[in-house]
Amino acid sequence: MIKEIDGIVVSCRDFKESSKLIDILTDEGIISLIAKGCKNLKNQNRLIDILTYAKFNFVHQTKMQPNQNEKHRLNPNLKHR
């Protein structure tokens, strides 16, 4: 699900080679996001820095939940102790 928020960047840390981990102050509180590729010169997000006010679009991901319809089968060749 794609979300859009307004906020101010309150902290910015390097993350891997070309990304940054940013904390954004919003109406809902502080949100941490990964800005992928923002340290590349050709990326339009390279201007993200502390005290930047902007609209941020991001994909909200949750942990994968197992499929409820999936049945777990036991291997009939296993010997249970």
N, C-alpha and C positions, 0 to 999 in steps of 0.2 A: 504494500500500500504506500503510495507516494504522499508525503505530507509537506506542507509549506509553513514555515514559521518566520516571524520577524525577531531579530535578536542582536545582541552586542557580543562580540567575541571578547571573553574575559581572560582566557589563557590559550597559549598555542605552543605545542611541543612537537618536535620532529618525530616522525613515525616511519620507520623503514627508510628506503632511499629517496623516494619522491613524494611522500605523503606527510600530512600533519594530523595530529590529534588535537582537536579544538574543543573548548568548552564555551557554550553559548548561553548567555543570560536571556531568558524569555519570560513571558507572562506566567508560564507554567513552572518555572524554576530553571535550574541549570541543566543543560543537555550536553552530553559529550558525543562528538561525531568524528569520523575519520574523513578528511578531505583528501581523496586519492589523487595523486599526480599534481598537487598544487605547487610543488617546488620546481616543476618543469617550466622552462621559459616560454613555451608555446601554449601553456594552459591558461585559460582565462581566469581561473581561480587562484592564480599566484599572488594576487593582491590581498589575500586573507591575512590579517595581522591583528594584533591586540587593539581593542576599541574600534573595530570595524562594525558599523551598523549596516545590516543587509537583510534581504529575504533569502532564506535557505530552503532549498528543495532537497528532500532526502527520502530514502526508502526505509521504512520502519520494518525491521526484521525481528522475529521472535524465535525462540528455540523450536526446532522441529519436533512435532509431536508424533508419536507412532500412530499409524493408521489403525483405527479401532476395528476395522473389518479383517485385518490381517490375522491369520491363525498361525500360532507357533506349533510346528510339528516336531515331535521327538524322533530322533533317529532310532529305528527299531533294532539296530545292531549294537547300540550302546548297552552296556551292563550297568545297572544302577546298584549302588552299594547301600 
